[in-house]
Each structure stands twice: as structure tokens, then as C-alpha cells.
Amino acid sequence: MFKTTPTARLMLHIANLMVIFFILLPVVAVFIGSIQSEKALQADTRRVLPLEFTLDNFTVILTKGEQKGRIFEQVTYLPDNIKNFYVAFANSAIVAISVTVLTLLFGSLSAYTLARLRYRWTLFLLQANIVARFVPVIVLMIPLYVVMRSVGQLNSLTGVIIAETGFLLPYAILILAPYFDTIPSELEEAARIDGCTRFTAFVRIVLPLATPALAACGVIMFIISWHELLIPLILNARPNFMTLPVVIASLVGDVHVFFNLMMAICLLALAPTVILVALLQKYIVEGLSAGAVKG
């Protein structure tokens, strides 16, 4: 173990605070913009603290434009997609939860295979997963659209769930495989001697021991799928199938950009992921760090 001097520890704390400040700075800017009117926001873009505070942006969003508030009294046009906020929120929740469950289900099975069955094809599968992540998602959008159209999954949440699960599954395998590799195989062998099959030993022994890794992987999959824009934007054109990122992108119009409404929706969209990370923080840290060093 290396002993650090008080000066070194102080420098490490300062460096950590600088990194945290750098990460949180965009969120602070979004929060400040969300509590201002569009006029105040555009009046002086260099001002750090706003001259006035208002919650009318959140009022407009949460009431679907029925209550405009003071800052929107003179506004004659509001984007129609504001009315779809609750539908988009529900769609994002359905997609994110479904993608998380499916990636954990199939990813854990594949990762366990890679960690336990030392066949030549398992190494090839792992290498193929890594190579697949080198391909930009935008390159695959046209083939994805054609395939989904041929199977009748355009303008449906099912098509989005299938597509996102396929794109995120390699990430889940790469996260879970190192953790499964740290679990002693002797525990499974003992369970099999007692009469368990390999699959039963996997369900009753391996999965409970891999709870931190599953929690960490699940949170990562949920966050990525919750904030995914490109796939829902390409596959869905109807408002009743839009997700929150698509609604936010629709606020950028040809004539006007509703910056204050965009920032307010961004804060509302961040709430579920922040709450999830706060609740599962212990498991996330343990799951990501335990698989990094093989026991």
C-alpha cells in the first residue's frame, strides 16, 4: 500500500471536486434555464444568475399547456408535443424497463456461457461483441428501418424495444462476463453434486451472488435506453409512440426553439435516472469494481 501525504490527499480532493463540478455544470445550467422565461433567457446569455425566477415552464408541461402562466400569456403558439408529455414519459418507462429486463435476461445467460464454457466459439462470441461496438449506430439506421418495416414493427414500442435490446446486449455481456468469472466454480459443482442441473445451479447459486453486477448492469442499461434518441426517432413517427428524448428534440423548430421548455423537460426526464442511481449506488460501485479485478 502506498502512503499518501496530507498534501497529496488535499490535491486528490481538489481534483475530485473539479471533476464533480465539471460533470454537474451542464445540469446547473439546465436548471437555471428552466426557471427563467424565454425573454429573460435570451436577453443576456452571459449572465450567470437569472434576474427572475418562475415555475411556469413546469406548469405548462405538467398541465399539457392548459395553464400557461404569466410568462406564456402573450405566447400564441406552443408546440403540440407538450400535450404528449405524460404519454412520452410512459413510453420511455415501458421501453427502458423492458430493455433492461431483456438485456439482463439474455446478457446473463451469454455472459455465464463465456465465463464457464471454455470453447473456441465462446471466445469468438466475445470478440464479435467487442467488434460490434465499433460500428456507429447511425450507420445501421437504414438497414434497421428496412428490417423493422418488413416485419411490421414501425410505429410501435415493440420495435424500439427489440432494436435497443439488440444494440445494448453486447454491453451487458461485457459487463457481466468478468464478474461471473470471479465467482468460484466450486460452488456450482457442489450444487450439482446435490442434484442441481447446470441451469438450476446458475439460477440458485450464481445469480444471487452476482446481484451487484446485475444491479450495476441494469442501471446502465436503463439509463442508456431511457435517454436513447436515434432509434425511437427513426422507427416511430406517430406522437402516441414518442419517447421523452423525441419530444425534447421536437421542440427545436424551423422558426423558434423553446429553450426554457426543453430545459424543464430535461430536468423532469433526469429525475427517474437520478433516483435509480441514488437507490442502487452501493450495488453499482460494488458491481463495477468487483469484476475489474479477478479474485
Sequence and secondary structure as in RCSB ss.txt:
>XXXX:A:sequence
MFKTTPTARLMLHIANLMVIFFILLPVVAVFIGSIQSEKALQADTRRVLPLEFTLDNFTVILTKGEQKGRIFEQV
TYLPDNIKNFYVAFANSAIVAISVTVLTLLFGSLSAYTLARLRYRWTLFLLQANIVARFVPVIVLMIPLYVVMRS
VGQLNSLTGVIIAETGFLLPYAILILAPYFDTIPSELEEAARIDGCTRFTAFVRIVLPLATPALAACGVIMFIIS
WHELLIPLILNARPNFMTLPVVIASLVGDVHVFFNLMMAICLLALAPTVILVALLQKYIVEGLSAGAVKG
>XXXX:A:secstr
     HHHHHHHHHHHHHHHHHHHHHHHHHHHHHTS HHHHHH TT SS S    HHHHHHHTTTS   GGGTT 
    GGGGGHHHHHHHHHHHHHHHHHHHHHHHHHHHHHHHH   HHHHHHHHHHHHHTTS GGGGHHHHHHHHHH
TT TTSHHHHHHHHHHHHHHHHHHHHHHHHHHS HHHHHHHHHTT  HHHHIIIIIHHHTHHHHHHHHHHHHHHH
HT  HHHHHH  SGGG  HHHHHHHTB SS B HHHHHHHHHHHHHHHHHHHHHTHHHHHHHHHHTTS  
